[in-house]
Amino acid sequence: MNRSEALRRIVNHVNDDVCLISPLGYVTRDLFALTPGLRDQCFYCMGSMGSVVPLALGISLASPANHVYAIEGDGSLLMNLGSLVTVRRYGKGNLTLFIFDNRCYESTGGQPSQPEGFNIEDVCRAAGLKTAVATDGNEIEEFFEQREAAVLVIKVALTPATPRVDEEPKVIAERFSKRLS
Amino acid sequence: MNGEQAQHLIDTLDACGVKYLITVPATGLEAVFHHFETHERCIYATREEEAVAIAAGLTLGGEKPIVMMAQAGVGNALNAVFTLADAYGVYFPILVCFRGKEDPNLVQRISASQTHVVLEALDCAEISWEHDASTQQFQNLIASKRRWIKCAI
């Protein structure tokens, strides 16, 4: 599935009490391009690889009235697998993880991120998080209809990049925090 | 850190309205962890960089966290501090518990010596929990948004 199409499906399910956190690289660029009307609900990470899940956990604990959608890449998640355990331990149910799994570091040239036969969803399940897998748009819609799993691993294809985020990080953070307060 | 110093640290954090302690446990701070655990405000992270990201999220949501780490965790934390907390202007203090250059663990001696240089470069403040004035000193450091603060354990 095209990465932007998967993101679009998620964004379509964002209502007023949802906030979105995206990881550095192409996903944040795509999300920025897709969400001009949702700027204050989005935190676009442009660095700190591996930090989306714990960042989203902190936001979810501080803002129990909101539901936090953390979008992370497979390579970034592998950098901080311990965060799955921390979510299992401290998460309050208002945090959903969307793992975009393209099995490579796409923005640096497509170097492989996983060995053959390895499945990132197995790691999420081993951490005790109820995990679903989507390979097409219909399965993403099913995930939202059922709302049973805490993690959705989405198998995405390599997709051309959109332009870089051109906003100052401090502006992004200030607007996002103001919305939460 | 003896019991009196630990209590002084706890009282100071309470006086400053610090709600969450995010930490990868460091030696000698059991009383501090226990205090925050009792109030369900202690989060044990699996790595210091994760602790920084959790604290950033809590801060964005309006809470007042502190990150506490051993000196050996400073290197683990730097990327998240630089490219998340600093880059996005998300302030919370990081208290580094310093084992000192005379630590009985020979590896930690080397760590202390090297990390000391790193913390100097990061404009790290130093605080002692020996006396009442340290509470005011800590409040002043927070008010001036000083990120790095170290203390001996």
Interface residues (C-beta under 8 A of the other chain):
Chain A: F43 C45 M46 G47 S48 M49 G50 S51 V52 V53 P54 L55 A56 L57 G58 I59 S60 L61 A62 S63 N80 G82 S83 V85 T86 R89 Y90 P169 K170 I172 A173 E174 F176 S177 L180 S181
Chain B: Y20 I43 Y44 A45 T46 R47 E49 E50 A51 V52 A53 I54 A55 A56 G57 L58 T59 L60 G61 G62 E63 P65 N79 A80 F82 T83 L84 A87 Y88 G89 V90
